[in-house]
């Protein structure tokens, strides 16, 4: 038996890794990348057929050279609670099951509801107790869902996509010597994301890593 899971292009490795950890068969269906191309907030949600709903903490997104940066949203409690209420209401109103990502502008207006695993959820692969992709696999197989809490509160995740001709092994020597806390996950040989936590220069160091991985700088 195999179950179908939708992702945006290129995210098969993430979902497949979660399925392999659980020894469950899946079929990945790639759809379009629907992420907003401007600063925004998002809440990822997974609802099982048994009506268990798990929502992830609110995260913020912005872009550096068209590369997505994701980090914890620092919001007023009342504002954050209102966004969570919107998500809960929309899940029920639209009768959504499986995976969804709710995108809000910085003023809290709902601007898009995406279906499937998206790049906006990659942060959970490192900084959530149960990754979004694993909960998606669990829901598809009608299994109980895992908890979604962040395991760290100060972090930044940035995507990268290097030219196919670039040597992608050499940058490791510089980056890991520069910052031993870098965590790099590849989706393909030249595409993936880099994460960092508990640093006083999170944005500066993530941008340095993206530029170095993409060959923009070569010290």
Protein Blocks (a to p, Z undefined) as FASTA:
>chain_A
ZZdddddehilmmmmmmmmmnopacdddddddfbdcbdcddddddddfkopacddddddd
ddeehiacdddddddfklmmmmmmmmmmmmmmnopghjddddddfkopafbdcedjdfkl
mmmmmmgfbafklmmmmmmnopacddfbdfbfbdcdddddddfkbcfklmmmmmmmmmmm
bccddfblmbccdddehifklmlmmmmmmmmmnomacZZ
